[in-house]
Amino acid sequence: METRIALLAILVENESSVEALNDILHQYRQHIIGRMGIPYREKQVSIMSIAVDAPQDVISALSGKIGKLPGVSSKTAYAGGGRG
């Protein structure tokens, strides 16, 4: 199945959504290449980036689930071509 490389940029402004976010990321762990999180305490926001290599529908499902969490926003950027 063809996969794509993508980067999800995630901003968490509602600390009570962190556990649910981590649960979602755990469900998709086989597709995650790496992740980085930066707590910006002064602004009470956490900034995360998640690199994934997955089929397009998996990336869309992951992004959609994250975007439904209260106080969490995300955007996805894709690498140019697909990978087989």
Backbone as CSV, one residue per row, in Angstrom:
resi,resn,N_x,N_y,N_z,CA_x,CA_y,CA_z,C_x,C_y,C_z
1,MET,0.830,-1.174,0.000,0.000,0.000,0.000,0.884,1.251,0.000
2,GLU,0.525,2.212,-0.805,1.312,3.442,-0.915,1.148,4.291,0.337
3,THR,2.266,4.823,0.819,2.241,5.679,1.998,2.773,7.061,1.652
4,ARG,2.494,7.999,2.527,2.988,9.367,2.376,3.675,9.775,3.670
5,ILE,4.615,10.663,3.535,5.275,11.233,4.694,4.596,12.563,4.985
6,ALA,4.245,12.757,6.250,3.554,13.981,6.641,4.035,14.434,8.010
7,LEU,3.835,15.708,8.264,4.149,16.292,9.554,2.890,16.940,10.104
8,LEU,2.477,16.523,11.280,1.323,17.124,11.946,1.833,18.132,12.958
9,ALA,1.388,19.368,12.829,1.690,20.417,13.801,0.478,20.539,14.711
10,ILE,0.706,20.404,16.003,-0.400,20.350,16.962,-0.173,21.381,18.065
11,LEU,-1.210,22.155,18.358,-1.191,23.098,19.472,-2.235,22.649,20.487
12,VAL,-1.807,22.479,21.721,-2.707,22.041,22.789,-2.875,23.190,23.779
13,GLU,-4.074,23.745,23.818,-4.367,24.847,24.731,-5.213,24.399,25.914
14,ASN,-5.732,23.183,25.866,-6.564,22.634,26.933,-5.827,21.430,27.511
15,GLU,-5.231,21.623,28.665,-4.412,20.576,29.271,-5.188,19.291,29.537
16,SER,-6.484,19.402,29.719,-7.281,18.204,29.994,-7.417,17.302,28.766
17,SER,-7.005,17.768,27.588,-7.059,16.954,26.370,-5.773,16.170,26.123
18,VAL,-4.763,16.387,26.940,-3.455,15.753,26.705,-3.543,14.228,26.787
19,GLU,-4.242,13.704,27.767,-4.332,12.254,27.901,-5.023,11.624,26.691
20,ALA,-6.110,12.232,26.236,-6.815,11.719,25.053,-5.925,11.810,23.818
21,LEU,-5.159,12.894,23.692,-4.232,13.041,22.565,-3.189,11.937,22.593
22,ASN,-2.616,11.682,23.752,-1.614,10.621,23.852,-2.208,9.247,23.553
23,ASP,-3.456,9.025,23.936,-4.128,7.767,23.608,-4.276,7.598,22.094
24,ILE,-4.653,8.666,21.413,-4.791,8.619,19.949,-3.440,8.336,19.304
25,LEU,-2.409,9.042,19.750,-1.079,8.828,19.180,-0.606,7.398,19.428
26,HIS,-0.941,6.848,20.572,-0.568,5.457,20.864,-1.250,4.491,19.892
27,GLN,-2.507,4.768,19.534,-3.229,3.918,18.591,-2.555,3.912,17.215
28,TYR,-1.890,5.011,16.851,-1.261,5.145,15.538,0.260,4.995,15.610
29,ARG,0.769,4.439,16.686,2.213,4.380,16.918,2.994,3.692,15.804
30,GLN,2.388,2.715,15.137,3.117,1.996,14.084,3.415,2.886,12.876
31,HIS,2.731,4.019,12.763,2.943,4.940,11.645,3.801,6.145,12.020
32,ILE,4.077,6.310,13.308,4.814,7.488,13.772,6.309,7.265,13.636
33,ILE,6.951,8.186,12.912,8.400,8.146,12.739,9.070,8.767,13.964
34,GLY,8.524,9.878,14.420,9.071,10.566,15.581,8.136,11.674,16.034
35,ARG,8.378,12.139,17.252,7.538,13.209,17.784,8.367,14.106,18.688
36,MET,7.957,15.362,18.742,8.633,16.329,19.591,7.564,17.181,20.257
37,GLY,7.718,17.413,21.527,6.776,18.257,22.247,7.505,19.330,23.022
38,ILE,6.970,20.534,22.975,7.565,21.661,23.682,6.484,22.314,24.538
39,PRO,6.598,22.240,25.862,5.638,22.951,26.704,6.036,24.427,26.786
40,TYR,5.143,25.299,26.393,5.395,26.739,26.460,4.559,27.270,27.623
41,ARG,5.084,27.113,28.804,4.342,27.400,30.031,3.908,28.859,30.143
42,GLU,4.735,29.771,29.666,4.405,31.199,29.740,3.092,31.526,29.034
43,LYS,2.806,30.800,27.962,1.588,31.029,27.183,0.540,29.942,27.413
44,GLN,0.840,29.005,28.306,-0.058,27.906,28.642,-0.509,27.129,27.400
45,VAL,0.474,26.781,26.577,0.208,25.996,25.367,1.336,24.978,25.189
46,SER,0.997,23.822,24.677,2.003,22.825,24.309,2.053,22.744,22.792
47,ILE,3.254,22.693,22.263,3.477,22.658,20.824,4.073,21.300,20.493
48,MET,3.434,20.592,19.566,3.913,19.262,19.201,4.074,19.140,17.695
49,SER,5.037,18.333,17.293,5.150,17.942,15.893,5.268,16.428,15.852
50,ILE,4.506,15.837,14.942,4.471,14.385,14.797,4.786,14.053,13.342
51,ALA,5.871,13.332,13.106,6.231,12.890,11.757,5.664,11.492,11.550
52,VAL,4.948,11.297,10.438,4.332,10.008,10.154,4.645,9.548,8.731
53,ASP,4.609,8.249,8.543,4.702,7.619,7.227,3.557,6.615,7.182
54,ALA,2.484,6.973,6.455,1.266,6.166,6.498,0.452,6.379,5.225
55,PRO,-0.500,5.504,4.963,-1.428,5.736,3.856,-2.224,7.030,4.099
56,GLN,-2.638,7.656,3.016,-3.365,8.923,3.103,-4.585,8.833,4.006
57,ASP,-5.343,7.765,3.926,-6.555,7.665,4.748,-6.235,7.545,6.232
58,VAL,-5.106,6.945,6.571,-4.689,6.834,7.966,-4.283,8.208,8.498
59,ILE,-3.543,8.954,7.696,-3.135,10.308,8.099,-4.370,11.189,8.305
60,SER,-5.308,11.099,7.399,-6.539,11.894,7.518,-7.329,11.516,8.763
61,ALA,-7.425,10.223,9.051,-8.148,9.773,10.240,-7.461,10.268,11.513
62,LEU,-6.142,10.169,11.557,-5.383,10.635,12.711,-5.589,12.134,12.919
63,SER,-5.435,12.898,11.867,-5.608,14.345,11.948,-7.026,14.716,12.372
64,GLY,-8.007,14.013,11.838,-9.399,14.274,12.184,-9.699,14.013,13.647
65,LYS,-9.181,12.909,14.173,-9.403,12.584,15.581,-8.751,13.618,16.493
66,ILE,-7.551,14.042,16.122,-6.852,15.052,16.924,-7.620,16.372,16.895
67,GLY,-8.099,16.760,15.730,-8.812,18.023,15.575,-10.135,18.094,16.316
68,LYS,-10.692,16.943,16.692,-11.959,16.924,17.427,-11.783,17.107,18.930
69,LEU,-10.548,17.042,19.392,-10.307,17.204,20.830,-10.507,18.663,21.236
70,PRO,-11.133,18.902,22.375,-11.345,20.282,22.819,-10.027,20.990,23.128
71,GLY,-9.879,22.189,22.605,-8.685,22.980,22.876,-7.446,22.511,22.156
72,VAL,-7.627,21.701,21.110,-6.490,21.186,20.333,-6.710,21.541,18.873
73,SER,-5.686,22.097,18.233,-5.772,22.373,16.799,-4.583,21.720,16.109
74,SER,-4.788,21.333,14.858,-3.705,20.689,14.120,-3.779,21.023,12.639
75,LYS,-2.632,21.010,12.022,-2.499,21.182,10.574,-1.530,20.115,10.096
76,THR,-1.714,19.683,8.860,-0.864,18.636,8.302,-0.165,19.147,7.054
77,ALA,1.141,18.904,6.990,1.928,19.231,5.806,2.477,17.914,5.241
78,TYR,2.452,17.794,3.911,2.865,16.558,3.251,4.152,16.746,2.468
79,ALA,4.971,15.692,2.441,6.146,15.666,1.575,5.652,15.560,0.138
80,GLY,6.473,15.957,-0.816,6.081,16.027,-2.222,5.493,14.779,-2.830
81,GLY,6.170,13.649,-2.776,5.685,12.447,-3.446,5.293,11.351,-2.500
82,GLY,4.685,10.309,-3.039,4.299,9.153,-2.237,5.450,8.184,-2.112
83,ARG,5.326,7.258,-1.221,6.306,6.181,-1.022,5.552,4.861,-1.108
84,GLY,6.155,3.870,-1.736,5.475,2.596,-1.891,5.840,1.554,-0.940
